[in-house]
Amino acid sequence: MRPESPRHPAPLLMALVSLLPLVGLLTLIGLLPLATGCASQRPTPTSPTSPPTPAIPNSPTIPGYLAERSDLRNLDTSSLRGRRILLDPGHGGFFPGALGPDGLTEAEVNLGVALYLRGMLEWAGAEVYLTRSADVDFLSPADSTLSHDLNFRVSLIDSLQPDVFLSIHHNSTASKDPDINETQTYYPLGDDGASLDLARSIHRHLVRNLSISPAKILPGNFLVLRKAGVPAVLGEPAMISNPVIESRLSLAASHELEAQAYFQGLLDYFSRGRPRWHGPVACGDTLHLAASEDQAALFFTFQADASPSRRAPGPDPATFALTLDGRREGFDLSPDGRTLTWRPTEDLSPGTHRLELRGSNMAGRATPVCAIHLRAGQGRLVELEMFTEAAPSQVRVLRWRSQDGRPLPAGFLHGNRGHHLPTPPAAEGCFLLDADLDDTAWQFQPRDGAKRTPAPIVARHTLSRGSHLRLATIGENPVFASSRRPPLGWRRRLPQPGSPPGGPIIIQDPGRPVWLEAAGLLPMIRPSRPGEPGTMPTTSPLWRPRLLLPSLFDRTIVLDPAGGGTVDQGRFPMGARGADWNLQTARHLKTLLEGAGARVLLTRQAEEAPDPRVKVLLEKRNGADLFLTIGRAPVGQPAIVLHHPGSVLGEQGALAVTRALAPLEPCNMESSYAYLLRHTSCPALEVNLPSPLDTAQEWVLGSPARQMAQARALLLACAAVFTPQGKLPPTLTADSALALLPTRPQAADLDRALWDGNFPWHPPRQDTQIWQEEPEGLTSWQDIGWPAQGGTHTLELHWGGHWQLWRLENKQNGWEVKLMMENR
């Protein structure tokens, strides 16, 4: 029962607390039990193993806390060295938390686990802090609410800025039902990136060590999670209201076993790197832009790890996504793929705007979301100039630009003779005017209908005889029909004058190199000097880009990662879940399909498991061209792809999947009347990938390289669905491409590669660096090649701080390669 009023330490101690800084406060909190006569001995092991403890109560019908404790000395714990970790033993003091049937309090169990975990992490070299190290709360005479206690814990996150925050709890049912027991791992609602990665790593080992079922990963909106600001997890491994579990949790051996699960989960999380963004201001802060500074570029650098000396997987630029007020934005990307540059693509309205940046490394570990707030200035004028080339051509060009150089929003130039010209969001642009267009005055009107009509300045100029205007219009491009423009905008890899990606780019200086990329298109690369290799001619005034996979460009595809919530889709020997693998493979495939120019929708982004009817509605409302479910075959059975017997394209796609997956694993095909196959209005496939038989297979099938290879196979199959006779596109494997290069790094030294500016490749051997061992078969399978349709391709290589950009041309007598750029 809850006491009527809070307990407080002696007034003298409270007075001292109010005068101490944070470090002193933490020290004093640790001493409070001694002052109040409630000393608590820290059960920290001096080595990774502890002395024998009393046997855990055994009840074969109730699982949980029966496994043997591990010997952690055999693990490579170097990825934990130097990590700053904040542990939060939930409740304490006035707030005992849940109560067991025999009176065991959640607060004391939480603390026991946290103290064991602190000892293990410090032994591994981590920098560990606890919100409390004794049975205390954080109330004050002025505020004795639970909210005050929780906000104090959050204030420690703000002060310490840890790499991760872990809140340790144990659950109970509202009805105190003694028969219910389950494991729940919570991550902050809405953070489906770094926090969900952390939750999956921890949950996997909690399930493996404790063997409690059911086990769920859930989004939570607890105060300490939603205000954390760093990757955060709240664990509820077991129900203290279960009398058998309560009796086991009363023993130190159970605390140690649970602490080992948390320790191994944290080790798992950090072993794949701790990437983050470094921006113009700290993530979460506000950047004030004066009216003359709205066009200023903002730079964000991908840091593979907080420690520069620590080797970690490099960036995967294909996963970089930048949004402004929820709308996806284009950006520039440095040649090394690490620095992202953004300029507003339209006039920012006065007020506050939210800019968010996401991304992952090549091992699939997500960065924490970097969100900054922008406060923008006011509007301005538009200047117009009319150029008329001298006889005999008499070509007329209308050039427009914002007076202050900042990009304008998308809009129209309205002429005084009734003509109007659409303008993309950019700072400047040009129009080649028709002969019958005789307007002499123009007004600019934003497309959104805002009441801003800057007064134009009209001037006439005549270009000298023989002058030329090189025009490459990016975005609103006359080369494309309206439905054939790059769906995700342009990425600019070299600094260019003029407007940002998405607006017109005027290429007038033949000595300036060009490197532009867009989803679905061969990169646009022009060297600085004539005769040097590139992908576009140096003399043509207009570049006509080539589609990489024409059958996929502008398609809409729905990907359905099976499982989620309580549907595991298989639980494997080391604790991995099929549902998580399905989602990871679907995300890799989404990256590849978007790189081919397709529009891709996921039926789930995290742990939620939508109703099948919701999935069908998603396909229907978006007019999808293909619906693809990614699931798991039963253990011991080969991969299998299902299709509806009445779907011609479905059967064609199923056959393509079996052929595309053949280098990785055998795959059967069958017809099925499953609900999603029957009720989708577009061709639908269900691909069930293999499940592991043992830990060795789990290493292989769970590796990022294998999941990326499976995604490449499915990319080829998706392309075949929409080609005559379901023919797979030609491919070139990474090993074959590297063998063509006269000077190149060793495959084992590669950090990453990028084919045609859109298709990333993760070297399989990097997975052995992550796990510090090479399970048999990890690199023995044949890789899936990149799509090599068409004659010209680009290959970008990164290793050890170096990068190269190659052009590969498939000619009648074989491949011809030329080095276009490098940084040494």
N, C-alpha and C positions, 0 to 999 in steps of 0.2 A: 504494500500500500504506500502511496506517495505521502511523505510528511507534509504537515500543514504549512511549514515555512522552511526556506532553505537553510542549510548549515553553512556557516562562514568561518574561515580561519580567524584567529585572534585579531582584534583591532590593530595591534601593533604590526602584525605581519601584513595586514591589508594596507596600512599606511606605507610600509616599506615597498610593497608591490607597486603602489601608485607612483613612486618616485624612481623606480628602476627602469632602465632601457630594456629593449627586447631580450638581449642576451642575458642580462641579469635576471630578468623576469623568468626566463626559462630555467635558469639555475635555481632560483628560489622555489619555483613550483616543484622541482625535483626534491627539494629539502622539506617541503611542507609536511609529508607524512612523519618525518622524524620529530618535527615540532609538535605535532598533534598526537604522537604516540601510536601511529598506524604505519609503522615501517613495513616496506614491501621489499623482499629480497629479489634482485633481478636474476632470473634463471638463464643468464647468458652463457652459452658454452664457450670454453676457452679454445676449443677446436671444433671442426665441423661435426663431430660426433659428441654425444653426451653419455654420461654414465647410465647404467641400467635404472629403470624406473618401474614402479608396480605395474603388473599386467593390466591391460585394458579389459574392462568387462566384455565378455563375449556372448552375443546373442545372435546365432546364425541367421535368424529371420529378419534382423534389422541391420542393414549395412551401415558403414560409416566408421572411420578412424580405426580400422582393423589392420591396415597395411603395415608392413615393416618400415621403419625409418631408413632413409637413404644415407649412404656415406658420400657427403658432398665433396670430399677431397679429390675425387676422380674427375670433377668438372673443371673446365676452363672458365674461370670467373673473371677473366681480364676485362670483359665488356662492362662489368659493374664498377671497375676501379674509377674513383673520382666522381661517380654519379651522386648527385644531391637528391636524396629521397626523404620525403616527409611522411611519417607514419602517424595515423590518427586513431588511437584506440578509442572507439566510440563510447559515449556516456561517461560516467564517473562522478564521484561526489554525490550531489543532490539527485543526480539522474542515474539510477542503477541500470536502466535499460530493461530488457526482458528478464523475467524470473522463471527459473525451472521449478518443477513440482516440489523439489526438496529444498528450494531456496537459493540455489546457485544463481548469482547475478551475471547478467551479460557483461557488465562493466569489468568484472574481474577476469573473465575469460578473454575479453578483447585485449586487456592489458597483458595478460600472460603470453598470448600469441605474439603481440607486438614486441615484447621484450626479447623473446627468443629470436624473432625476425631481425631485430636490431643487431643482436650479436652476430648472426650469420652474415648480414650485409656488411658490417664493419670488418669482419674477418676477411671478406672479399675485397675490401678497400673502398667501399662506398662511404659517402659522407651522409650520416643519418641523423634526422631530427625527429623527435616525438612531440605531439601536441601536449601529451601528459605522460609522466613516468610514475604516477602514483594515483591513488583513488581520490581525485580532486575534480572540481568543476571550475568554471570560469565566470561565476556570478559575482556581482558586486552589490553593495548596499543600494546603489542607485538603480540597478536593473537586475532583477532575479528571474528573467524569462529564459526559456530555452533558446529563443532567437539570439539573445545576447551571447550565450555560451557558444552557439554554432558560429556566429560572426567572429568571435575571437579566434576560433580555429582557422577561419578563412583569412583573417588578418595575418596569421603566420605564413600562409601561402603567399600573400602579397609581399611580405617582408623578405622571406627566404628565397622566393622564386625557384622552387625545386624543379628537377627534371620531371618528376612524377609525384602525385599525391595519392596515397592509399589509405582509405578509411576502413577499419576492421570492425565488423559487427557480427552478431549471431542473432538469428531470427526467432520469431514465435508467431503462432497463429492467434488471431483475435479471440477465437473460441477456446484457446489453450488445448486444442485437440492433441492428445498424446500419441496418436498414430501417424500424424503427418510429419514428414521430414523431406527437405529438398535443399539443393544448393542454388543460390541466386547470386549472380554477379552483375552489378549495375555500372553503367557508364553514363555520362551526362546526356540528357535528351538533346538531340540535334547535333552532337559531335560524333559523326560517323567515320571520323578519320583516326587521329592518333589515340584518342581515348578508347574507341572501339578496338583498335589494335591491342592496346594494353589489356582491356577486358578479356579479349580472346586468349591472350597468352596466359593470363592468370587463371582464367576459368578452366582452361585445358588441364592444368596441373592440379587444381583443386579437385576436379572430377577424377583424375587419375589416382591421386593420393587417398582421397576420402571415399570414393566409390559410392556416393550417394546419388540416388535417382528418385524423381526427375531432377535435372540440372538445367538452368536457364540463364541466358545472357539477356539482360533487359535494359532498356533506356530508363533512366530515373531522373526525377526533377528535385532530388533532395538539395537542400540549401548548400551543403558543402560541395556538391557536384556542380550545380549550375553557376556558382560563383568562383569555381576553382581557378579558371584561367590557364591551367596547365593540364596535360594529360592526367585524368583522374579516374579512379575506380573505387566503388564501395562494395565490399564483399560481405555476403551473408552465407557462409558455407554450410550451415546446418541449423536445425530448429532446436533451441535449448528447451522448448516446451515438451519435447519428446523425452520421457524419463530415461530411456536407455542412453540416448545421446547426452543427456545431462550428466549421467554418471560417468560417461567417458570423458566429457569435457572438464570434469573435476580433476583430471590427472594431467600432470605436466607432459607426459608422453604424447597426449593428444595435441596439446599446445605446440609441441615441437614438430609433430607431423604436419600440422596445418601450416606452421611457419615455413617449413621446408617447401610446401606447395607454393606459397607466395614467393619464396626466394627463387625457386626454379622458374616461376612465371615471369618475374622481373628479369631474370637472366635471359630467358627466351626473348623477351621484348627488346632488351638492349642489344642482344647479339646481332640484330639486323640493322643497327644504327639508330641514331636519335636525330633525324634531320629537322631543320627548322629554317625559318626565313629571317633574314636581317634586312630591315627596311629603313626608310628615311627617319622614321620615329619608331619607338617601341610599339609592338603590336598592342592594340587596345587604346592607344593614345589618339589625340586629335591633332591634325595638321591644318593650320590656318593658311589659306591662300589669299594673298592680296589680289585685287582686280588685275594687276599686270602680271601675276604669277600663275594664273590658272593653267597656262599652257606648259608650265615647267614640267620636265620629265621627272617621274618618281622611279627610283631604282630599288629593286629587291634582289638580294643575293641568296641563293640556295646554299646552306651550310650542311655538309654531309653529316657533321657531328659537332656538338658543342666544343669538343676538344680538337683543335686542328691537327694534333699529332696522332690522333686515333684514326686508323684506316677503317673506312666505312663505305658501304655501297654508294655510288654516285647518283646524281639526279636522273630522273626519268622525265625529260621535258614533255613527253606526250601526255603526262598526267597533269601538267600545270593548267590551272584554271583560275582566271581572274574575273570577278564580277563587281559591278558598280550598281548599288541599290538592287541587287538580285539579277541584273542583266549582264550576260556574258560580254566581256570586252576583249578586243585584240591587244597584242603587246609585241614589243621587240624582244628578241632573245640574242644574247651574246654568242659568238661562235663556239665558246666552250660549253654552252648550254646551261650556265649557272646563274647568269645575271639577267633578270627580266626588267624591261623598261616600259613604263606605261605613261601615255599622255592622254588627256581627255579627248574622246572622239566627237564630243559635242559640247556646246556651251553649258557649263554647269550652272544650274539655277541657284540663286542665293539660298543659303541655308546649309544644312548638314547632310552629307552623303556618306554612305558606308561602302568602303572598298574592302573586298575579301580576296585572299589569295590562298590557294590550296595546291598541293602537289605531293609526290611520293618519290622515294628513292627506287633504285633498280631492284631492290629486294621486296618491294611492295609496302615498305613502312611509310605511313603517311606523316606529313608534317602537321603540327598543330595549326589550326586555321589562324592566319595572320589577318586581323581585321583592324583597319584604321579608319578614322572619321575625317572627312574633308569638309572644311567650311569654305565655300566659294564666294567670289565677288560678283560684280554686276556686268551688264551687257555692253555692246559697243557697235561700231559702224562696219559696213562692208564697202570695199573699194572695187571698182570695175575698170578694166582697160580693154579697149578694142584694138586688135592688131590686124592689119591688112597687109599681106605679103605683096611685094611689088610685082608688076607684070612679068611674065605673062600669066602666072597662076592666079593672082588675085584671091588667094585663100584667106578667109577671114577667121580670126580666132578671138573668142571672148574669154578673157582671163579674169577670174575673180579671186579675192583674198580678203580675209578679215584684217581690219586696219591694224590691230594690235598683234597679229600673228597667232592668236588663239583659235582652235578649231570651232567652227560653227556647227549647230545641230543640222541634221538632215532637213532639207527644205526645198524651196523652189525660187528661181529667179523669174519674176513676172515682167514681161516686156510691155511697152506702151502700145504695141500693135496686136496684142492678144496672145503672143507666144509665151510659153513657160518652159523652163529647163530645170529638171530635177537635179539637185546637188546632194552629194553624199556628206556624211559628217566629216569635215576636214577643214583645214585652215586656208586652203587655196585649191584652185582647179582650173581647168580649161575646157572649152567647147569649140569644136570645129563647126562653124555656122553654115547652114544651108544657104544657097544663093538667094532664095526667096525670103529669107529672114531679114527684115529691114527695121526691126525695133531699134530705137535710138536711146531709150531710157529704160532702166530696169529697177525693180524693187525686190528685196529679199524677204521671204516669208517662211518662218520655221514650219516644218511639216506638222508639228504637234498643235498648231493653231494658236500658240502663245502670241500675245499682242506685243510683238517686237518687230518693228519695221524700220530698221536703220536706214538713214538717208544715204543712197549710193553716190559715189563720185565717178562720173563717166569721163574717160579721156580717150583720145584717138592717137594712135601711133602707127608708123609705117616701118616694117622691118626692111633692112637693106636687102638688095637683090642677092639671091643665092643663099640666103640664110635658111636654116632648117629648124623645125620644132620636133623633137623626139617626144612622143606621147605614149605612155603606158598607163592606162587607167585601171586602177586596182579597186575593186569593190563594185561600184556601178560601172561595169565594164561592157562596152559594146561588143566585145568578143563573145560574151556569154549571152544566151537567152536568160530571162529572169530566173528560171528555175535551175540554171546551171552555174550559178555563182558559187564560190567557196562557201560552204554552209557555216563555217566557224571563223571566217575572217582570215586575215593574213598575219604571218609572223615575219618580222623583219630581222635578219640576222646580222646585218651590217648597218652602221649609222647612215641615214639618208637625209638629204635636205628636204624641206617641204613638209607635207602633211603626214600624220600617223597612218598606220595600216588601216584600211577600210575606206580611205579617201584617195583622190587622185595622186599619183606620183609622177612628176615630170622628170624624165631622164634626159638632161640636156648636155651634161658633161661626160664626154666619152672616156675620160680618164678616171672616172669614179666607179669602183666595182659595185655590183648589185648582188644581193643574196636574199631572196624572198621565198617564203614557204607558205603553202595553204593546203588545207585538208583536201585530199583527193587528187592533187596536182603535182606533177614533177616540179621540184624546186626551180625557181627562176634565178639563174646564176650567170652574171656577166662579168668577165675579168676586167682588170683595170687597163690592160693593153690589148690591142688587136692581135690575134694569133694565139693568145693563151686559151687553154681549154675552159669551156663553160657549157651551159645547157641552153643558152639563147644566143641568137646571132647578134653581132655587134653593130650591124648596119641596118637592120629592120626597124622601122619606126614603131611597130606595134608587135607585141609578143603574143603569140597564140599558144597557150599552155596545153600540155598533154595530160589526159586523164590516166591515172595509174591503174585503176580497175573500173572500166566504164560500166560494167554491169551492176556495180554497187553505188555509183555516184548518184546522189540525190534520192536514194532509197530510204524508206523508214523501216527500221527493224526493232522488234521488241525482244529483249533478252529476259528470260525467266529463270533466275537461279533458284532451283528447287530447295525446299526446306526453309528453316528460319524459325525463331521462337522455340517451341518445344519439339519441333520436327527436326531431328538431328541429321537425317539422311545417312546414318551410319556413325558409330562412335568407334574410333580405331585404337590400336594397342597403346599408343603414346598420348591418347587423349584428344587428338584432333577430331573435328566433326566434318562429315561430308557436306553439310550445309555451308560451312565456312569456305571449303574448297570450291564449291559451286559458285559462290559469290566472287571469290578471287579470280577464278577463270573467266567469269562473265565480265568482270571489270577489265581484265586484259583484252578480252575480245571486243569490248566497247571501244577501247583505245584504238585498236586496229581498224575496226569498222569505220570509226570517225576519221581515221587517217585515210581511208579509202573514199571519204566524202559522203558517207551515209549518216543519217540521223538515227540515233540509238536511244531507246528508252529501256530502263530497267524496271522490272515489276517490284523489286525491293532494293533498297540501298543499304540496309543494315539487318537487324534481327527480326523485324516484323514479317509475318507470313500472311500476305493478302489472300483473301478468299478467291478461289478460281474464277468466280463471276466478275470480280473486280479486274482481274487480269484480262478477261475477254473484253470488258468495256474499255480498258486502256488501249487494246489493239484496235477496237472498232472506232473509237473517237479520234484516233490519230491516223487512220487510214493506212495501217501498217502493210508492208509488202511481204514480211516474213515474221513468223513467231517461232522463237527457238528456246526450248527449255533445256537447261543444263542440270543433270541430276547424277545420281550414283547407282551403279549396278550393285547387286548383292555381293558380299564377300565371296571370292572364289569363282565368280562368273566373269566372262569377258565383257567388254564394252558392248552396248547395243543401242541402236538408233531406231526409234519408232516413228511411223508415219500413218496418216489416215489412208485406208485402202482406196478411197475415191479421189484422192488428190494426185494428179499427174506430176505437178511440180514438187509435191511433198515426197513422192517416191523417187523422183530424180535427185532431190536434195539428200535423201537418206543414202542413196547409192554413192553420192559424192562424198558424204561424211565417212563412209566405210573406206573409200579409197584414200581420202586425205589423212585419216588416222593410221593407216596401215604401217607407216614407218615407226610409229610409237607403240601400238598395241593392236591386236586383232579386234575387229568390231563386226558384230552381226547386225542384221536389219530385219525388222518384222513390221507388219501392219497392226494397228491397234485402234480401238474405239474409245480411247481415254477421253475424258471430258474436254480438255484443252484442244486436243487434236480434232474433235468433232465440231466444236462450237466457234472456233476462230474462223473468220471469213477470208483469211489469207492462207497461203501454204504454211503448215506448222510441222515442226520436228521436235522430238524429245530425245536428246542424246544423253545416255547414262554412261558416264565414264567409270573406269574400274576403281574398286576399293581395295585397300592393301590387306594382304594376308598376315603380315608380320611387321616388325619395326623397320627392317631393312627396306621393304616396299613403301612403308609410310614415309621414310626419308625421301625416297625418290619421287613418289607421287605428290608429296606435299611441298617439293622444292619450287621456288618461283620460276626457275628455268623450265621445268617440266610443264607447269601450268601455262606459261607463255607459249611453249611449243604446241600444247593442245589448242590454245587460242588461235595460233597461226593456222593450224589445220582446219579449224572451224571457219576461219576467215576465207580460206580457199574454197571450202564447201559452200559457204553462203554466196560467193561469187559464181559458183557453178550452177546454183539454182536458177539463175536468170540468164544463162548462156545456152545456146543450142546444144542439144544432146547432153547437157550437164557436164561439159568438159571442164576439167580443172585448169586454172591458169598455170603457165609455166613458172618454175621456181628456180632459185639459186640459193644453195645453202651458205651459211656463214663461212664454214670451212673452205668451201670452193671459192667463194669471193676473196677471202684472205689469201688463198694460194695464188691468185692472179696478180697480187700487188708486188712490185719489185722491192719496195721498202715498206715494212709493216712491223707492228709489234707482234710478239708471240700471243697466241690465243689465250694462254694462261694469264697474261699480263693485262688483258683488256678489261676496262671497267664497264664499257657499254659501247654499243654501235647503233647507228640509225640509218635505215635504208630508205632512200627516196624522201627523206625529210619527214616521214610519217610513220614508219614501222620500226619500233625499237626492238633490240635484241639483248637478252640477258645471258652472258656467258655461263654455261652450266657449272664450270669449275668455281665460280664465285660462291656457289652454295657450300662447297667444301670449306671455303674460308670462313663462312658464317658458323658452320657446325664443328669446325676444327677436326673433322675426320671425313673420310670419303667412303660412305657405304658402297658396297659392291653394286654396280649398276647405275650409279648416279650419272655418269658421263658415258655409259656404254651404249645407250640407245641412240638411234639415228635421229638427228635433228630435222625439224621441218623448215624448209627454205622460205625465203622471202618471195612474194609475187614478182615475177620478172617479165611482165607483159610489156611489149614495146622494145625499142632499140636502145634508148639512153636511160641510165640510172645513176644515182649518186649514193655514195657510201661514206658515212661520217664515223670516224673512230676516235675513241677517247681512252687514254691510259696514262696513269701517273702524272697528271698535269699537262699532258700533250694532247693535241688533236690534229687530225688530218681530214681533208675532204677530197674524195676521189670521184672522177667520172668514169663510168663503165659503159662501153658501147658493145652491143651484141651484133657483130658483123658476120658475114657469110663464112669467113674463115676462122671465127672464134671471137673471144672477148678481147677488146682493146681497152686498156686502162691508162688514165692520165691523172696526175696529181694537180688539183685546182688550187688548194689552199692548205697551209699548215701554220702552226704557231712557233716553228723553230727553223 
